[in-house]
Amino acid sequence: NGTVHTIIVYGDLTGDGLVNSADLLRMRQYLLGQVKLSGANLESAKTNHGSSVNSADLLKLRQHLLGTSHIIQG
């Protein structure tokens, strides 16, 4: 039927299906105003599932990468 579905992987800001240091860098750049995020990439940055992206999302992503916390998917 031609329907396209987008799957959000919270923490995957680069859209490559992985959550890694490249995503952490992209979030830092976004928060500093160096890059823009939109659509699924912006939604995936909401690692705390809030209405906006802020430093708490950056911390959550960093903790996830260090293994001290986990990003809830869904």
Predicted model as a PDB file, atoms N, CA, C, CB and O in Angstrom, pLDDT in the B-factor column:
MODEL        1                                                                  
ATOM      1  N   ASN A   1       0.806  -1.203   0.000  1.00 75.00           N  
ATOM      2  CA  ASN A   1       0.000   0.000   0.000  1.00 75.00           C  
ATOM      3  C   ASN A   1       0.846   1.261   0.000  1.00 75.00           C  
ATOM      4  CB  ASN A   1      -0.915   0.001   1.185  1.00 75.00           C  
ATOM      5  O   ASN A   1       0.293   2.361  -0.034  1.00 75.00           O  
ATOM      6  N   GLY A   2       2.169   1.140   0.037  1.00 86.00           N  
ATOM      7  CA  GLY A   2       3.041   2.294  -0.057  1.00 86.00           C  
ATOM      8  C   GLY A   2       3.223   3.074   1.218  1.00 86.00           C  
ATOM      9  O   GLY A   2       3.799   4.161   1.183  1.00 86.00           O  
ATOM     10  N   THR A   3       2.749   2.561   2.365  1.00 91.00           N  
ATOM     11  CA  THR A   3       2.891   3.256   3.635  1.00 91.00           C  
ATOM     12  C   THR A   3       4.332   3.162   4.116  1.00 91.00           C  
ATOM     13  CB  THR A   3       1.929   2.674   4.688  1.00 91.00           C  
ATOM     14  O   THR A   3       4.938   2.091   4.111  1.00 91.00           O  
ATOM     15  N   VAL A   4       4.863   4.297   4.529  1.00 89.00           N  
ATOM     16  CA  VAL A   4       6.221   4.342   5.054  1.00 89.00           C  
ATOM     17  C   VAL A   4       6.150   4.581   6.552  1.00 89.00           C  
ATOM     18  CB  VAL A   4       7.065   5.445   4.351  1.00 89.00           C  
ATOM     19  O   VAL A   4       5.457   5.486   7.015  1.00 89.00           O  
ATOM     20  N   HIS A   5       6.866   3.768   7.300  1.00 89.00           N  
ATOM     21  CA  HIS A   5       6.921   3.915   8.753  1.00 89.00           C  
ATOM     22  C   HIS A   5       8.336   4.299   9.157  1.00 89.00           C  
ATOM     23  CB  HIS A   5       6.478   2.605   9.468  1.00 89.00           C  
ATOM     24  O   HIS A   5       9.311   3.789   8.604  1.00 89.00           O  
ATOM     25  N   THR A   6       8.441   5.194  10.117  1.00 89.00           N  
ATOM     26  CA  THR A   6       9.739   5.598  10.653  1.00 89.00           C  
ATOM     27  C   THR A   6       9.859   5.043  12.056  1.00 89.00           C  
ATOM     28  CB  THR A   6       9.909   7.151  10.647  1.00 89.00           C  
ATOM     29  O   THR A   6       8.963   5.222  12.880  1.00 89.00           O  
ATOM     30  N   ILE A   7      10.961   4.373  12.328  1.00 91.00           N  
ATOM     31  CA  ILE A   7      11.217   3.829  13.659  1.00 91.00           C  
ATOM     32  C   ILE A   7      12.234   4.728  14.352  1.00 91.00           C  
ATOM     33  CB  ILE A   7      11.731   2.348  13.584  1.00 91.00           C  
ATOM     34  O   ILE A   7      13.297   5.025  13.808  1.00 91.00           O  
ATOM     35  N   ILE A   8      11.886   5.153  15.556  1.00 95.00           N  
ATOM     36  CA  ILE A   8      12.763   6.005  16.344  1.00 95.00           C  
ATOM     37  C   ILE A   8      13.595   5.127  17.266  1.00 95.00           C  
ATOM     38  CB  ILE A   8      11.949   7.053  17.155  1.00 95.00           C  
ATOM     39  O   ILE A   8      13.046   4.333  18.030  1.00 95.00           O  
ATOM     40  N   VAL A   9      14.908   5.262  17.200  1.00 97.00           N  
ATOM     41  CA  VAL A   9      15.814   4.629  18.158  1.00 97.00           C  
ATOM     42  C   VAL A   9      16.355   5.769  19.011  1.00 97.00           C  
ATOM     43  CB  VAL A   9      16.987   3.800  17.439  1.00 97.00           C  
ATOM     44  O   VAL A   9      17.195   6.550  18.563  1.00 97.00           O  
ATOM     45  N   TYR A  10      15.865   5.856  20.245  1.00 98.00           N  
ATOM     46  CA  TYR A  10      16.291   6.949  21.113  1.00 98.00           C  
ATOM     47  C   TYR A  10      17.792   6.860  21.354  1.00 98.00           C  
ATOM     48  CB  TYR A  10      15.524   6.920  22.453  1.00 98.00           C  
ATOM     49  O   TYR A  10      18.310   5.816  21.748  1.00 98.00           O  
ATOM     50  N   GLY A  11      18.476   7.966  21.111  1.00 98.00           N  
ATOM     51  CA  GLY A  11      19.920   8.038  21.256  1.00 98.00           C  
ATOM     52  C   GLY A  11      20.659   7.946  19.935  1.00 98.00           C  
ATOM     53  O   GLY A  11      21.849   8.254  19.871  1.00 98.00           O  
ATOM     54  N   ASP A  12      19.965   7.522  18.866  1.00 98.00           N  
ATOM     55  CA  ASP A  12      20.593   7.396  17.544  1.00 98.00           C  
ATOM     56  C   ASP A  12      20.333   8.653  16.727  1.00 98.00           C  
ATOM     57  CB  ASP A  12      20.060   6.145  16.792  1.00 98.00           C  
ATOM     58  O   ASP A  12      19.451   8.669  15.869  1.00 98.00           O  
ATOM     59  N   LEU A  13      21.091   9.696  16.991  1.00 97.00           N  
ATOM     60  CA  LEU A  13      20.887  10.982  16.326  1.00 97.00           C  
ATOM     61  C   LEU A  13      21.412  11.002  14.904  1.00 97.00           C  
ATOM     62  CB  LEU A  13      21.546  12.074  17.114  1.00 97.00           C  
ATOM     63  O   LEU A  13      21.018  11.859  14.115  1.00 97.00           O  
ATOM     64  N   THR A  14      22.293  10.075  14.562  1.00 96.00           N  
ATOM     65  CA  THR A  14      22.866  10.047  13.218  1.00 96.00           C  
ATOM     66  C   THR A  14      22.043   9.198  12.258  1.00 96.00           C  
ATOM     67  CB  THR A  14      24.285   9.524  13.271  1.00 96.00           C  
ATOM     68  O   THR A  14      22.236   9.269  11.044  1.00 96.00           O  
ATOM     69  N   GLY A  15      21.129   8.399  12.792  1.00 94.00           N  
ATOM     70  CA  GLY A  15      20.256   7.597  11.943  1.00 94.00           C  
ATOM     71  C   GLY A  15      20.900   6.360  11.354  1.00 94.00           C  
ATOM     72  O   GLY A  15      20.403   5.814  10.369  1.00 94.00           O  
ATOM     73  N   ASP A  16      22.011   5.902  11.946  1.00 95.00           N  
ATOM     74  CA  ASP A  16      22.692   4.715  11.406  1.00 95.00           C  
ATOM     75  C   ASP A  16      22.284   3.418  12.102  1.00 95.00           C  
ATOM     76  CB  ASP A  16      24.189   4.891  11.520  1.00 95.00           C  
ATOM     77  O   ASP A  16      22.820   2.354  11.792  1.00 95.00           O  
ATOM     78  N   GLY A  17      21.334   3.500  13.044  1.00 93.00           N  
ATOM     79  CA  GLY A  17      20.862   2.314  13.745  1.00 93.00           C  
ATOM     80  C   GLY A  17      21.675   1.951  14.968  1.00 93.00           C  
ATOM     81  O   GLY A  17      21.363   0.977  15.653  1.00 93.00           O  
ATOM     82  N   LEU A  18      22.717   2.722  15.255  1.00 96.00           N  
ATOM     83  CA  LEU A  18      23.579   2.475  16.407  1.00 96.00           C  
ATOM     84  C   LEU A  18      23.539   3.659  17.357  1.00 96.00           C  
ATOM     85  CB  LEU A  18      25.024   2.198  15.959  1.00 96.00           C  
ATOM     86  O   LEU A  18      23.315   4.792  16.932  1.00 96.00           O  
ATOM     87  N   VAL A  19      23.753   3.405  18.629  1.00 97.00           N  
ATOM     88  CA  VAL A  19      23.892   4.475  19.614  1.00 97.00           C  
ATOM     89  C   VAL A  19      25.348   4.439  20.058  1.00 97.00           C  
ATOM     90  CB  VAL A  19      22.886   4.303  20.844  1.00 97.00           C  
ATOM     91  O   VAL A  19      25.775   3.509  20.744  1.00 97.00           O  
ATOM     92  N   ASN A  20      26.110   5.465  19.659  1.00 98.00           N  
ATOM     93  CA  ASN A  20      27.544   5.458  19.945  1.00 98.00           C  
ATOM     94  C   ASN A  20      28.063   6.886  20.133  1.00 98.00           C  
ATOM     95  CB  ASN A  20      28.315   4.753  18.812  1.00 98.00           C  
ATOM     96  O   ASN A  20      27.283   7.831  20.245  1.00 98.00           O  
ATOM     97  N   SER A  21      29.379   7.026  20.164  1.00 98.00           N  
ATOM     98  CA  SER A  21      29.984   8.333  20.432  1.00 98.00           C  
ATOM     99  C   SER A  21      29.677   9.364  19.349  1.00 98.00           C  
ATOM    100  CB  SER A  21      31.479   8.184  20.571  1.00 98.00           C  
ATOM    101  O   SER A  21      29.686  10.563  19.626  1.00 98.00           O  
ATOM    102  N   ALA A  22      29.407   8.921  18.128  1.00 98.00           N  
ATOM    103  CA  ALA A  22      29.034   9.858  17.067  1.00 98.00           C  
ATOM    104  C   ALA A  22      27.711  10.551  17.414  1.00 98.00           C  
ATOM    105  CB  ALA A  22      28.920   9.123  15.704  1.00 98.00           C  
ATOM    106  O   ALA A  22      27.517  11.723  17.091  1.00 98.00           O  
ATOM    107  N   ASP A  23      26.815   9.830  18.063  1.00 98.00           N  
ATOM    108  CA  ASP A  23      25.534  10.414  18.477  1.00 98.00           C  
ATOM    109  C   ASP A  23      25.735  11.402  19.621  1.00 98.00           C  
ATOM    110  CB  ASP A  23      24.546   9.310  18.900  1.00 98.00           C  
ATOM    111  O   ASP A  23      25.070  12.436  19.683  1.00 98.00           O  
ATOM    112  N   LEU A  24      26.656  11.075  20.523  1.00 98.00           N  
ATOM    113  CA  LEU A  24      26.976  11.990  21.621  1.00 98.00           C  
ATOM    114  C   LEU A  24      27.545  13.297  21.071  1.00 98.00           C  
ATOM    115  CB  LEU A  24      27.980  11.335  22.603  1.00 98.00           C  
ATOM    116  O   LEU A  24      27.174  14.380  21.523  1.00 98.00           O  
ATOM    117  N   LEU A  25      28.430  13.192  20.113  1.00 98.00           N  
ATOM    118  CA  LEU A  25      28.997  14.377  19.472  1.00 98.00           C  
ATOM    119  C   LEU A  25      27.904  15.197  18.783  1.00 98.00           C  
ATOM    120  CB  LEU A  25      30.078  13.971  18.454  1.00 98.00           C  
ATOM    121  O   LEU A  25      27.882  16.422  18.905  1.00 98.00           O  
ATOM    122  N   ARG A  26      27.005  14.538  18.068  1.00 98.00           N  
ATOM    123  CA  ARG A  26      25.923  15.237  17.370  1.00 98.00           C  
ATOM    124  C   ARG A  26      25.019  15.968  18.357  1.00 98.00           C  
ATOM    125  CB  ARG A  26      25.098  14.247  16.534  1.00 98.00           C  
ATOM    126  O   ARG A  26      24.578  17.084  18.082  1.00 98.00           O  
ATOM    127  N   MET A  27      24.738  15.346  19.507  1.00 98.00           N  
ATOM    128  CA  MET A  27      23.891  16.013  20.500  1.00 98.00           C  
ATOM    129  C   MET A  27      24.599  17.230  21.078  1.00 98.00           C  
ATOM    130  CB  MET A  27      23.506  15.038  21.626  1.00 98.00           C  
ATOM    131  O   MET A  27      23.975  18.275  21.265  1.00 98.00           O  
ATOM    132  N   ARG A  28      25.888  17.111  21.364  1.00 98.00           N  
ATOM    133  CA  ARG A  28      26.653  18.270  21.856  1.00 98.00           C  
ATOM    134  C   ARG A  28      26.603  19.398  20.835  1.00 98.00           C  
ATOM    135  CB  ARG A  28      28.128  17.877  22.150  1.00 98.00           C  
ATOM    136  O   ARG A  28      26.368  20.554  21.187  1.00 98.00           O  
ATOM    137  N   GLN A  29      26.824  19.060  19.579  1.00 98.00           N  
ATOM    138  CA  GLN A  29      26.791  20.071  18.516  1.00 98.00           C  
ATOM    139  C   GLN A  29      25.420  20.721  18.421  1.00 98.00           C  
ATOM    140  CB  GLN A  29      27.168  19.447  17.169  1.00 98.00           C  
ATOM    141  O   GLN A  29      25.323  21.931  18.218  1.00 98.00           O  
ATOM    142  N   TYR A  30      24.361  19.934  18.565  1.00 98.00           N  
ATOM    143  CA  TYR A  30      23.001  20.475  18.514  1.00 98.00           C  
ATOM    144  C   TYR A  30      22.780  21.455  19.672  1.00 98.00           C  
ATOM    145  CB  TYR A  30      21.953  19.327  18.566  1.00 98.00           C  
ATOM    146  O   TYR A  30      22.271  22.558  19.472  1.00 98.00           O  
ATOM    147  N   LEU A  31      23.169  21.042  20.879  1.00 98.00           N  
ATOM    148  CA  LEU A  31      22.959  21.892  22.047  1.00 98.00           C  
ATOM    149  C   LEU A  31      23.772  23.180  21.975  1.00 98.00           C  
ATOM    150  CB  LEU A  31      23.313  21.133  23.310  1.00 98.00           C  
ATOM    151  O   LEU A  31      23.375  24.198  22.542  1.00 98.00           O  
ATOM    152  N   LEU A  32      24.900  23.141  21.285  1.00 98.00           N  
ATOM    153  CA  LEU A  32      25.727  24.345  21.098  1.00 98.00           C  
ATOM    154  C   LEU A  32      25.280  25.178  19.900  1.00 98.00           C  
ATOM    155  CB  LEU A  32      27.188  23.952  20.925  1.00 98.00           C  
ATOM    156  O   LEU A  32      25.847  26.240  19.640  1.00 98.00           O  
ATOM    157  N   GLY A  33      24.272  24.711  19.169  1.00 98.00           N  
ATOM    158  CA  GLY A  33      23.764  25.449  18.022  1.00 98.00           C  
ATOM    159  C   GLY A  33      24.619  25.294  16.777  1.00 98.00           C  
ATOM    160  O   GLY A  33      24.498  26.089  15.845  1.00 98.00           O  
ATOM    161  N   GLN A  34      25.480  24.285  16.745  1.00 98.00           N  
ATOM    162  CA  GLN A  34      26.376  24.082  15.603  1.00 98.00           C  
ATOM    163  C   GLN A  34      25.746  23.264  14.482  1.00 98.00           C  
ATOM    164  CB  GLN A  34      27.637  23.404  16.061  1.00 98.00           C  
ATOM    165  O   GLN A  34      26.140  23.389  13.322  1.00 98.00           O  
ATOM    166  N   VAL A  35      24.767  22.428  14.824  1.00 97.00           N  
ATOM    167  CA  VAL A  35      24.036  21.647  13.822  1.00 97.00           C  
ATOM    168  C   VAL A  35      22.556  21.714  14.149  1.00 97.00           C  
ATOM    169  CB  VAL A  35      24.531  20.164  13.780  1.00 97.00           C  
ATOM    170  O   VAL A  35      22.168  21.987  15.284  1.00 97.00           O  
ATOM    171  N   LYS A  36      21.740  21.463  13.147  1.00 97.00           N  
ATOM    172  CA  LYS A  36      20.295  21.419  13.332  1.00 97.00           C  
ATOM    173  C   LYS A  36      19.843  19.971  13.251  1.00 97.00           C  
ATOM    174  CB  LYS A  36      19.560  22.295  12.273  1.00 97.00           C  
ATOM    175  O   LYS A  36      20.410  19.176  12.502  1.00 97.00           O  
ATOM    176  N   LEU A  37      18.821  19.632  14.025  1.00 97.00           N  
ATOM    177  CA  LEU A  37      18.193  18.325  13.962  1.00 97.00           C  
ATOM    178  C   LEU A  37      16.719  18.533  13.669  1.00 97.00           C  
ATOM    179  CB  LEU A  37      18.403  17.523  15.286  1.00 97.00           C  
ATOM    180  O   LEU A  37      16.120  19.509  14.122  1.00 97.00           O  
ATOM    181  N   SER A  38      16.137  17.620  12.914  1.00 96.00           N  
ATOM    182  CA  SER A  38      14.710  17.710  12.647  1.00 96.00           C  
ATOM    183  C   SER A  38      14.148  16.306  12.469  1.00 96.00           C  
ATOM    184  CB  SER A  38      14.432  18.581  11.394  1.00 96.00           C  
ATOM    185  O   SER A  38      14.897  15.339  12.327  1.00 96.00           O  
ATOM    186  N   GLY A  39      12.852  16.205  12.478  1.00 95.00           N  
ATOM    187  CA  GLY A  39      12.176  14.936  12.235  1.00 95.00           C  
ATOM    188  C   GLY A  39      12.602  13.847  13.205  1.00 95.00           C  
ATOM    189  O   GLY A  39      12.695  14.065  14.413  1.00 95.00           O  
ATOM    190  N   ALA A  40      12.860  12.659  12.643  1.00 95.00           N  
ATOM    191  CA  ALA A  40      13.218  11.493  13.453  1.00 95.00           C  
ATOM    192  C   ALA A  40      14.517  11.718  14.216  1.00 95.00           C  
ATOM    193  CB  ALA A  40      13.343  10.256  12.570  1.00 95.00           C  
ATOM    194  O   ALA A  40      14.659  11.234  15.339  1.00 95.00           O  
ATOM    195  N   ASN A  41      15.461  12.436  13.635  1.00 96.00           N  
ATOM    196  CA  ASN A  41      16.731  12.685  14.322  1.00 96.00           C  
ATOM    197  C   ASN A  41      16.542  13.550  15.555  1.00 96.00           C  
ATOM    198  CB  ASN A  41      17.721  13.347  13.377  1.00 96.00           C  
ATOM    199  O   ASN A  41      17.191  13.327  16.577  1.00 96.00           O  
ATOM    200  N   LEU A  42      15.658  14.537  15.468  1.00 97.00           N  
ATOM    201  CA  LEU A  42      15.364  15.377  16.627  1.00 97.00           C  
ATOM    202  C   LEU A  42      14.633  14.562  17.689  1.00 97.00           C  
ATOM    203  CB  LEU A  42      14.520  16.606  16.213  1.00 97.00           C  
ATOM    204  O   LEU A  42      14.950  14.658  18.874  1.00 97.00           O  
ATOM    205  N   GLU A  43      13.672  13.775  17.274  1.00 97.00           N  
ATOM    206  CA  GLU A  43      12.920  12.946  18.222  1.00 97.00           C  
ATOM    207  C   GLU A  43      13.844  11.958  18.933  1.00 97.00           C  
ATOM    208  CB  GLU A  43      11.791  12.188  17.497  1.00 97.00           C  
ATOM    209  O   GLU A  43      13.686  11.716  20.130  1.00 97.00           O  
ATOM    210  N   SER A  44      14.798  11.391  18.213  1.00 98.00           N  
ATOM    211  CA  SER A  44      15.707  10.408  18.811  1.00 98.00           C  
ATOM    212  C   SER A  44      16.626  11.038  19.857  1.00 98.00           C  
ATOM    213  CB  SER A  44      16.545   9.743  17.725  1.00 98.00           C  
ATOM    214  O   SER A  44      17.173  10.330  20.703  1.00 98.00           O  
ATOM    215  N   ALA A  45      16.798  12.348  19.808  1.00 98.00           N  
ATOM    216  CA  ALA A  45      17.636  13.047  20.779  1.00 98.00           C  
ATOM    217  C   ALA A  45      16.943  13.191  22.134  1.00 98.00           C  
ATOM    218  CB  ALA A  45      18.015  14.421  20.246  1.00 98.00           C  
ATOM    219  O   ALA A  45      17.597  13.524  23.122  1.00 98.00           O  
ATOM    220  N   LYS A  46      15.662  12.952  22.198  1.00 98.00           N  
ATOM    221  CA  LYS A  46      14.891  13.094  23.447  1.00 98.00           C  
ATOM    222  C   LYS A  46      15.046  11.829  24.289  1.00 98.00           C  
ATOM    223  CB  LYS A  46      13.378  13.367  23.145  1.00 98.00           C  
ATOM    224  O   LYS A  46      14.082  11.094  24.502  1.00 98.00           O  
ATOM    225  N   THR A  47      16.255  11.583  24.760  1.00 97.00           N  
ATOM    226  CA  THR A  47      16.567  10.350  25.477  1.00 97.00           C  
ATOM    227  C   THR A  47      15.855  10.243  26.820  1.00 97.00           C  
ATOM    228  CB  THR A  47      18.049  10.250  25.690  1.00 97.00           C  
ATOM    229  O   THR A  47      15.712   9.145  27.358  1.00 97.00           O  
ATOM    230  N   ASN A  48      15.407  11.374  27.366  1.00 95.00           N  
ATOM    231  CA  ASN A  48      14.621  11.384  28.603  1.00 95.00           C  
ATOM    232  C   ASN A  48      13.129  11.438  28.313  1.00 95.00           C  
ATOM    233  CB  ASN A  48      15.021  12.568  29.478  1.00 95.00           C  
ATOM    234  O   ASN A  48      12.319  11.540  29.234  1.00 95.00           O  
ATOM    235  N   HIS A  49      12.762  11.370  27.035  1.00 95.00           N  
ATOM    236  CA  HIS A  49      11.368  11.358  26.587  1.00 95.00           C  
ATOM    237  C   HIS A  49      10.608  12.611  26.995  1.00 95.00           C  
ATOM    238  CB  HIS A  49      10.664  10.144  27.134  1.00 95.00           C  
ATOM    239  O   HIS A  49       9.408  12.554  27.262  1.00 95.00           O  
ATOM    240  N   GLY A  50      11.307  13.743  27.045  1.00 95.00           N  
ATOM    241  CA  GLY A  50      10.667  15.015  27.347  1.00 95.00           C  
ATOM    242  C   GLY A  50      10.177  15.686  26.075  1.00 95.00           C  
ATOM    243  O   GLY A  50      10.200  15.091  24.998  1.00 95.00           O  
ATOM    244  N   SER A  51       9.735  16.926  26.208  1.00 95.00           N  
ATOM    245  CA  SER A  51       9.186  17.646  25.059  1.00 95.00           C  
ATOM    246  C   SER A  51      10.258  18.398  24.272  1.00 95.00           C  
ATOM    247  CB  SER A  51       8.122  18.619  25.521  1.00 95.00           C  
ATOM    248  O   SER A  51      10.018  18.823  23.142  1.00 95.00           O  
ATOM    249  N   SER A  52      11.446  18.562  24.872  1.00 96.00           N  
ATOM    250  CA  SER A  52      12.535  19.245  24.184  1.00 96.00           C  
ATOM    251  C   SER A  52      13.848  18.539  24.494  1.00 96.00           C  
ATOM    252  CB  SER A  52      12.603  20.738  24.597  1.00 96.00           C  
ATOM    253  O   SER A  52      13.910  17.659  25.352  1.00 96.00           O  
ATOM    254  N   VAL A  53      14.894  18.940  23.780  1.00 98.00           N  
ATOM    255  CA  VAL A  53      16.220  18.346  23.975  1.00 98.00           C  
ATOM    256  C   VAL A  53      17.055  19.313  24.796  1.00 98.00           C  
ATOM    257  CB  VAL A  53      16.915  18.026  22.606  1.00 98.00           C  
ATOM    258  O   VAL A  53      17.156  20.493  24.459  1.00 98.00           O  
ATOM    259  N   ASN A  54      17.660  18.813  25.880  1.00 98.00           N  
ATOM    260  CA  ASN A  54      18.466  19.672  26.740  1.00 98.00           C  
ATOM    261  C   ASN A  54      19.640  18.889  27.323  1.00 98.00           C  
ATOM    262  CB  ASN A  54      17.604  20.269  27.869  1.00 98.00           C  
ATOM    263  O   ASN A  54      19.898  17.755  26.919  1.00 98.00           O  
ATOM    264  N   SER A  55      20.337  19.488  28.256  1.00 97.00           N  
ATOM    265  CA  SER A  55      21.531  18.868  28.822  1.00 97.00           C  
ATOM    266  C   SER A  55      21.227  17.568  29.559  1.00 97.00           C  
ATOM    267  CB  SER A  55      22.210  19.832  29.760  1.00 97.00           C  
ATOM    268  O   SER A  55      22.102  16.708  29.666  1.00 97.00           O  
ATOM    269  N   ALA A  56      20.010  17.405  30.066  1.00 98.00           N  
ATOM    270  CA  ALA A  56      19.643  16.145  30.725  1.00 98.00           C  
ATOM    271  C   ALA A  56      19.646  14.996  29.713  1.00 98.00           C  
ATOM    272  CB  ALA A  56      18.249  16.267  31.398  1.00 98.00           C  
ATOM    273  O   ALA A  56      19.991  13.866  30.059  1.00 98.00           O  
ATOM    274  N   ASP A  57      19.265  15.277  28.475  1.00 98.00           N  
ATOM    275  CA  ASP A  57      19.300  14.258  27.425  1.00 98.00           C  
ATOM    276  C   ASP A  57      20.746  13.891  27.092  1.00 98.00           C  
ATOM    277  CB  ASP A  57      18.564  14.755  26.158  1.00 98.00           C  
ATOM    278  O   ASP A  57      21.058  12.724  26.857  1.00 98.00           O  
ATOM    279  N   LEU A  58      21.619  14.890  27.074  1.00 98.00           N  
ATOM    280  CA  LEU A  58      23.042  14.648  26.834  1.00 98.00           C  
ATOM    281  C   LEU A  58      23.617  13.759  27.935  1.00 98.00           C  
ATOM    282  CB  LEU A  58      23.818  15.985  26.759  1.00 98.00           C  
ATOM    283  O   LEU A  58      24.349  12.809  27.653  1.00 98.00           O  
ATOM    284  N   LEU A  59      23.288  14.067  29.182  1.00 98.00           N  
ATOM    285  CA  LEU A  59      23.759  13.271  30.311  1.00 98.00           C  
ATOM    286  C   LEU A  59      23.250  11.836  30.206  1.00 98.00           C  
ATOM    287  CB  LEU A  59      23.308  13.900  31.640  1.00 98.00           C  
ATOM    288  O   LEU A  59      24.010  10.893  30.430  1.00 98.00           O  
ATOM    289  N   LYS A  60      21.981  11.663  29.869  1.00 98.00           N  
ATOM    290  CA  LYS A  60      21.399  10.326  29.738  1.00 98.00           C  
ATOM    291  C   LYS A  60      22.128   9.528  28.662  1.00 98.00           C  
ATOM    292  CB  LYS A  60      19.898  10.419  29.407  1.00 98.00           C  
ATOM    293  O   LYS A  60      22.426   8.349  28.858  1.00 98.00           O  
ATOM    294  N   LEU A  61      22.414  10.160  27.531  1.00 98.00           N  
ATOM    295  CA  LEU A  61      23.124   9.484  26.453  1.00 98.00           C  
ATOM    296  C   LEU A  61      24.537   9.112  26.894  1.00 98.00           C  
ATOM    297  CB  LEU A  61      23.170  10.371  25.199  1.00 98.00           C  
ATOM    298  O   LEU A  61      25.002   8.010  26.605  1.00 98.00           O  
ATOM    299  N   ARG A  62      25.217  10.007  27.581  1.00 98.00           N  
ATOM    300  CA  ARG A  62      26.569   9.728  28.079  1.00 98.00           C  
ATOM    301  C   ARG A  62      26.544   8.550  29.058  1.00 98.00           C  
ATOM    302  CB  ARG A  62      27.168  10.985  28.764  1.00 98.00           C  
ATOM    303  O   ARG A  62      27.386   7.656  28.974  1.00 98.00           O  
ATOM    304  N   GLN A  63      25.584   8.547  29.983  1.00 98.00           N  
ATOM    305  CA  GLN A  63      25.468   7.458  30.955  1.00 98.00           C  
ATOM    306  C   GLN A  63      25.163   6.131  30.260  1.00 98.00           C  
ATOM    307  CB  GLN A  63      24.375   7.776  31.987  1.00 98.00           C  
ATOM    308  O   GLN A  63      25.667   5.083  30.663  1.00 98.00           O  
ATOM    309  N   HIS A  64      24.345   6.183  29.225  1.00 98.00           N  
ATOM    310  CA  HIS A  64      24.025   4.974  28.460  1.00 98.00           C  
ATOM    311  C   HIS A  64      25.289   4.399  27.825  1.00 98.00           C  
ATOM    312  CB  HIS A  64      22.968   5.282  27.370  1.00 98.00           C  
ATOM    313  O   HIS A  64      25.522   3.191  27.872  1.00 98.00           O  
ATOM    314  N   LEU A  65      26.092   5.262  27.238  1.00 98.00           N  
ATOM    315  CA  LEU A  65      27.321   4.810  26.595  1.00 98.00           C  
ATOM    316  C   LEU A  65      28.329   4.266  27.609  1.00 98.00           C  
ATOM    317  CB  LEU A  65      27.946   5.951  25.808  1.00 98.00           C  
ATOM    318  O   LEU A  65      29.109   3.367  27.292  1.00 98.00           O  
ATOM    319  N   LEU A  66      28.310   4.806  28.816  1.00 98.00           N  
ATOM    320  CA  LEU A  66      29.200   4.321  29.877  1.00 98.00           C  
ATOM    321  C   LEU A  66      28.666   3.069  30.573  1.00 98.00           C  
ATOM    322  CB  LEU A  66      29.417   5.413  30.904  1.00 98.00           C  
ATOM    323  O   LEU A  66      29.385   2.417  31.330  1.00 98.00           O  
ATOM    324  N   GLY A  67      27.401   2.740  30.311  1.00 97.00           N  
ATOM    325  CA  GLY A  67      26.801   1.558  30.911  1.00 97.00           C  
ATOM    326  C   GLY A  67      26.259   1.778  32.306  1.00 97.00           C  
ATOM    327  O   GLY A  67      25.926   0.811  32.991  1.00 97.00           O  
ATOM    328  N   THR A  68      26.161   3.034  32.752  1.00 97.00           N  
ATOM    329  CA  THR A  68      25.647   3.312  34.092  1.00 97.00           C  
ATOM    330  C   THR A  68      24.149   3.587  34.100  1.00 97.00           C  
ATOM    331  CB  THR A  68      26.379   4.489  34.689  1.00 97.00           C  
ATOM    332  O   THR A  68      23.550   3.698  35.170  1.00 97.00           O  
ATOM    333  N   SER A  69      23.541   3.697  32.935  1.00 96.00           N  
ATOM    334  CA  SER A  69      22.103   3.918  32.793  1.00 96.00           C  
ATOM    335  C   SER A  69      21.702   3.390  31.423  1.00 96.00           C  
ATOM    336  CB  SER A  69      21.722   5.443  32.959  1.00 96.00           C  
ATOM    337  O   SER A  69      22.561   3.128  30.581  1.00 96.00           O  
ATOM    338  N   HIS A  70      20.418   3.235  31.202  1.00 96.00           N  
ATOM    339  CA  HIS A  70      19.946   2.745  29.915  1.00 96.00           C  
ATOM    340  C   HIS A  70      18.858   3.658  29.377  1.00 96.00           C  
ATOM    341  CB  HIS A  70      19.426   1.306  30.037  1.00 96.00           C  
ATOM    342  O   HIS A  70      18.017   4.151  30.128  1.00 96.00           O  
ATOM    343  N   ILE A  71      18.882   3.875  28.084  1.00 97.00           N  
ATOM    344  CA  ILE A  71      17.847   4.654  27.416  1.00 97.00           C  
ATOM    345  C   ILE A  71      16.678   3.710  27.145  1.00 97.00           C  
ATOM    346  CB  ILE A  71      18.382   5.315  26.083  1.00 97.00           C  
ATOM    347  O   ILE A  71      16.844   2.660  26.523  1.00 97.00           O  
ATOM    348  N   ILE A  72      15.515   4.089  27.609  1.00 95.00           N  
ATOM    349  CA  ILE A  72      14.323   3.275  27.395  1.00 95.00           C  
ATOM    350  C   ILE A  72      13.808   3.513  25.984  1.00 95.00           C  
ATOM    351  CB  ILE A  72      13.225   3.600  28.444  1.00 95.00           C  
ATOM    352  O   ILE A  72      13.570   4.654  25.586  1.00 95.00           O  
ATOM    353  N   GLN A  73      13.641   2.452  25.245  1.00 95.00           N  
ATOM    354  CA  GLN A  73      13.114   2.517  23.872  1.00 95.00           C  
ATOM    355  C   GLN A  73      11.614   2.232  23.938  1.00 95.00           C  
ATOM    356  CB  GLN A  73      13.852   1.487  22.913  1.00 95.00           C  
ATOM    357  O   GLN A  73      11.203   1.108  24.226  1.00 95.00           O  
ATOM    358  N   GLY A  74      10.805   3.245  23.672  1.00 80.00           N  
ATOM    359  CA  GLY A  74       9.363   3.023  23.637  1.00 80.00           C  
ATOM    360  C   GLY A  74       8.628   3.499  24.825  1.00 80.00           C  
ATOM    361  O   GLY A  74       7.407   3.359  24.892  1.00 80.00           O  
TER     362      GLY A  74                                                      
ENDMDL                                                                          
END                                                                             
